[in-house]
């Protein structure tokens, strides 16, 4: 009977998580790390084969003292490699997978529609970055970071990002999710809005950061 239970547990875990990313901790109170579940091996108990760049491949019995966290990152923008505002959205295909993989999440960099900048496949580096704490950044601060650093785009919030213009310009592009909706002029402290329906959302963001820039349409 126990053997049959282990078989069912292994089959269920394999179906949901093999080939996906999860977070786990091997000691209570230690931070969660991202691992890929590369294989679930039948046994009593089953064995999980986990891997990441830091530790390589680990073989862990299912009944070991292992804390596994199956939470997903927040939907929206996060900062990757100190260069890119990356966008995470959930996929809702009818399938069995529950961990992070191409069937359950989608990473995107809006600039990839114009230039090939960053690999947006579901991979360890992006998964790790997507779980990092996020902040709401004032638009002036983001503009200054773009002018003085190497970033292409910077998250302002989960929904908005500021990035370099697609053509030579002192203006910066304002993105809502994967759509450019306006431009920001630091010299005049104005947002030139090209999507009037987004005005209230922008005002809400500005209220959160305490910015007082004007919105022009």
C-alpha positions in Angstrom: 0.0 0.0 0.0 2.8 2.4 0.9 4.5 1.6 -2.4 1.3 2.5 -4.3 1.1 5.8 -2.4 4.7 6.7 -3.3 4.0 5.8 -6.9 1.0 8.1 -7.0 2.9 10.9 -5.2 5.8 10.6 -7.7 3.4 10.6 -10.7 1.5 13.6 -9.4 4.7 15.6 -8.7 6.2 14.6 -12.0 3.1 15.7 -13.9 2.9 19.1 -12.2 6.5 20.1 -11.7 9.0 18.1 -13.7 10.8 20.5 -16.1 9.7 23.6 -14.2 11.2 26.1 -11.8 10.3 26.1 -8.1 11.9 27.7 -5.0 13.2 25.6 -2.1 15.2 25.8 1.1 17.1 22.9 2.7 17.2 24.4 6.1 14.5 26.2 8.2 15.0 29.9 8.2 17.3 30.1 5.2 16.3 32.0 2.1 14.5 30.2 -0.7 16.6 29.5 -3.8 15.4 28.8 -7.4 15.8 25.3 -8.7 14.7 23.5 -11.8 13.1 20.1 -11.3 15.0 18.2 -13.9 13.6 14.7 -13.0 11.3 12.9 -10.6 12.6 9.3 -10.0 10.3 6.6 -8.7 11.1 5.1 -5.4 10.0 4.7 -1.8 10.2 7.6 -1.3 10.6 9.2 -4.8 13.7 11.2 -5.5 13.7 14.8 -6.8 16.6 15.9 -9.0 17.0 19.7 -8.7 19.5 21.9 -10.3 20.7 25.5 -10.4 23.9 27.3 -11.4 25.1 27.7 -7.9 24.8 24.1 -6.7 24.6 22.1 -9.9 22.5 18.9 -9.6 21.1 17.9 -6.2 19.3 14.6 -5.5 16.8 14.9 -2.7 14.4 12.3 -1.3 10.8 13.5 -1.4 10.4 13.0 2.4 13.5 15.0 3.4 13.2 18.2 5.4 12.8 20.4 2.4 10.7 23.5 2.3 9.2 24.0 -1.1 7.4 27.2 -2.1 5.2 27.1 -5.1 4.2 30.8 -5.2 4.4 32.7 -8.4 6.2 36.1 -8.8 4.0 39.2 -9.0 2.6 39.9 -12.5 4.1 43.0 -14.0 7.5 44.7 -14.5 10.7 43.7 -12.7 14.3 44.9 -13.2 16.7 42.4 -14.8 20.5 42.6 -15.1 20.4 46.3 -14.1 19.5 47.0 -17.7 16.0 45.9 -18.6 12.4 46.3 -17.5 11.1 42.8 -18.0 7.4 42.0 -18.0 6.0 38.9 -16.5 2.5 37.7 -17.3 0.7 34.4 -16.5 -0.2 31.9 -19.2 -3.6 30.1 -18.8 -3.2 27.2 -21.2 -5.2 24.1 -20.2 -2.4 21.9 -19.0 -1.1 20.1 -15.9 2.1 22.1 -15.2 2.1 24.2 -12.0 5.7 25.3 -11.7 7.2 28.2 -13.7 7.7 27.2 -17.3 6.7 28.4 -20.7 3.2 26.9 -20.3 2.5 29.0 -17.1 4.4 32.3 -17.4 5.6 34.5 -20.2 8.6 36.9 -19.9 8.8 39.8 -22.4 10.9 42.8 -23.1 8.8 45.3 -25.1 11.9 46.5 -27.0 12.4 43.0 -28.4 9.7 43.9 -30.9 12.1 46.4 -32.4 15.5 45.1 -31.4 16.9 41.7 -30.2 18.0 42.8 -26.8 17.5 40.0 -24.3 16.6 36.3 -24.2 13.1 36.2 -22.8 12.8 32.4 -22.5 11.8 31.0 -19.1 15.3 30.6 -17.6 16.9 30.6 -14.2 18.3 34.2 -14.3 14.9 35.7 -15.2 13.0 33.6 -12.6 15.4 34.7 -9.8 15.1 38.4 -10.8 11.3 38.1 -11.0 11.1 37.2 -7.3 13.3 40.1 -6.2 11.6 42.8 -4.1 10.0 45.5 -6.2 9.6 49.2 -5.6 7.6 52.1 -7.1 10.2 54.4 -8.6 9.6 58.2 -9.2 9.8 59.1 -12.9 12.6 61.6 -12.4 14.8 59.1 -10.7 14.3 56.6 -13.5 15.1 59.2 -16.1 18.3 60.1 -14.3 19.3 56.4 -14.1 18.8 56.1 -17.8 20.9 59.1 -18.5 23.8 58.1 -16.3 23.8 54.3 -16.5 23.6 51.5 -19.0 20.0 50.7 -18.6 17.7 50.5 -21.6 14.5 50.6 -19.6 13.6 50.8 -15.9 10.4 49.7 -14.1 8.4 52.5 -12.5 5.8 50.2 -11.1 4.3 46.8 -11.9 2.4 48.4 -14.8 4.7 51.2 -16.0 8.2 51.4 -17.3 10.4 54.2 -18.6 12.9 53.6 -21.3 15.2 55.1 -24.0 13.5 56.4 -27.1 13.5 54.4 -30.3 15.1 57.3 -32.1 17.7 59.8 -31.0 15.9 62.0 -28.5 16.2 63.5 -25.0 12.7 62.3 -24.4 12.1 59.0 -22.8 9.4 56.5 -23.7 6.7 55.7 -21.2 5.4 52.1 -21.4 2.2 50.7 -20.0 2.8 46.9 -20.0 4.0 46.2 -23.5 2.6 49.4 -25.1 4.4 52.7 -25.5 1.8 55.3 -24.4 3.7 58.5 -24.2 7.0 60.4 -23.6 8.6 62.0 -20.7 10.5 65.3 -20.9 12.7 65.9 -17.9 13.5 69.5 -18.8 9.9 70.5 -18.6 8.8 67.8 -16.2 6.0 66.8 -18.5 4.4 63.6 -19.8 3.2 63.8 -23.4 0.5 61.3 -23.4 -0.6 59.5 -26.6 -3.2 57.3 -25.0 -5.8 59.4 -23.3 -7.5 56.5 -21.7 -4.4 56.0 -19.5 -4.5 59.4 -17.9 -6.1 58.3 -14.6 -3.7 55.4 -14.2 -0.8 57.7 -14.7 -2.2 60.2 -12.2 -2.6 57.3 -9.7 1.1 56.4 -10.2 2.2 60.0 -9.8 0.2 60.3 -6.6 2.0 57.2 -5.2 5.4 58.7 -5.8 4.6 62.3 -5.0 5.6 63.5 -8.5 3.9 66.7 -9.7 4.7 66.6 -13.4 2.2 67.8 -15.9 0.3 65.6 -18.3 -0.2 66.9 -21.8 -2.4 65.3 -24.5 
